[in-house]
């Protein structure tokens, strides 16, 4: 994964983890796999 993609995953992860209205159970590795799968399908 290139540095820009890694940075994007980090930003999304931080935003989702700080979302206060709902409790979100999220692991960074799973988020990373999900985003990569989106790029592969495009």
Short mmCIF file of the C-alpha atoms (twelve columns), coordinates in Angstrom:
data_MODEL
# 
_entry.id   MODEL 
# 
loop_
_atom_site.group_PDB 
_atom_site.id 
_atom_site.type_symbol 
_atom_site.label_atom_id 
_atom_site.label_alt_id 
_atom_site.label_comp_id 
_atom_site.label_asym_id 
_atom_site.label_seq_id 
_atom_site.Cartn_x 
_atom_site.Cartn_y 
_atom_site.Cartn_z 
_atom_site.pdbx_PDB_model_num 
ATOM 1  C CA . UNK A 1  0.000   0.000  0.000  1 
ATOM 2  C CA . UNK A 2  1.382   3.377  -0.923 1 
ATOM 3  C CA . UNK A 3  1.816   6.178  1.660  1 
ATOM 4  C CA . UNK A 4  -1.222  8.153  0.430  1 
ATOM 5  C CA . UNK A 5  -3.495  5.147  0.800  1 
ATOM 6  C CA . UNK A 6  -2.068  4.392  4.220  1 
ATOM 7  C CA . UNK A 7  -2.696  7.978  5.291  1 
ATOM 8  C CA . UNK A 8  -6.270  7.803  4.005  1 
ATOM 9  C CA . UNK A 9  -6.923  4.606  5.976  1 
ATOM 10 C CA . UNK A 10 -5.509  6.274  9.098  1 
ATOM 11 C CA . UNK A 11 -7.779  9.297  8.686  1 
ATOM 12 C CA . UNK A 12 -10.890 7.187  8.150  1 
ATOM 13 C CA . UNK A 13 -9.998  4.966  11.085 1 
ATOM 14 C CA . UNK A 14 -9.524  7.933  13.434 1 
ATOM 15 C CA . UNK A 15 -12.787 9.568  12.323 1 
ATOM 16 C CA . UNK A 16 -14.777 6.384  12.816 1 
ATOM 17 C CA . UNK A 17 -13.221 5.626  16.193 1 
ATOM 18 C CA . UNK A 18 -14.050 9.134  17.427 1 
ATOM 19 C CA . UNK A 19 -17.677 8.952  16.293 1 
ATOM 20 C CA . UNK A 20 -19.626 9.496  19.524 1 
ATOM 21 C CA . UNK A 21 -23.255 8.754  18.612 1 
ATOM 22 C CA . UNK A 22 -22.736 5.032  18.125 1 
ATOM 23 C CA . UNK A 23 -20.267 2.546  19.388 1 
ATOM 24 C CA . UNK A 24 -18.208 1.246  16.484 1 
ATOM 25 C CA . UNK A 25 -16.175 -1.923 16.796 1 
ATOM 26 C CA . UNK A 26 -13.458 -1.591 14.227 1 
ATOM 27 C CA . UNK A 27 -9.990  -2.967 13.739 1 
ATOM 28 C CA . UNK A 28 -7.614  -1.095 11.511 1 
ATOM 29 C CA . UNK A 29 -6.554  -4.243 9.682  1 
ATOM 30 C CA . UNK A 30 -10.161 -5.023 8.731  1 
ATOM 31 C CA . UNK A 31 -10.717 -1.470 7.530  1 
ATOM 32 C CA . UNK A 32 -7.566  -1.706 5.470  1 
ATOM 33 C CA . UNK A 33 -8.723  -4.960 3.828  1 
ATOM 34 C CA . UNK A 34 -12.129 -3.477 3.096  1 
ATOM 35 C CA . UNK A 35 -10.688 -0.362 1.422  1 
ATOM 36 C CA . UNK A 36 -8.293  -2.472 -0.637 1 
ATOM 37 C CA . UNK A 37 -11.195 -4.629 -1.801 1 
ATOM 38 C CA . UNK A 38 -13.011 -1.486 -2.946 1 
ATOM 39 C CA . UNK A 39 -10.016 -0.416 -5.005 1 
ATOM 40 C CA . UNK A 40 -9.717  -3.876 -6.593 1 
ATOM 41 C CA . UNK A 41 -13.359 -3.890 -7.716 1 
ATOM 42 C CA . UNK A 42 -13.128 -0.490 -9.416 1 
# 
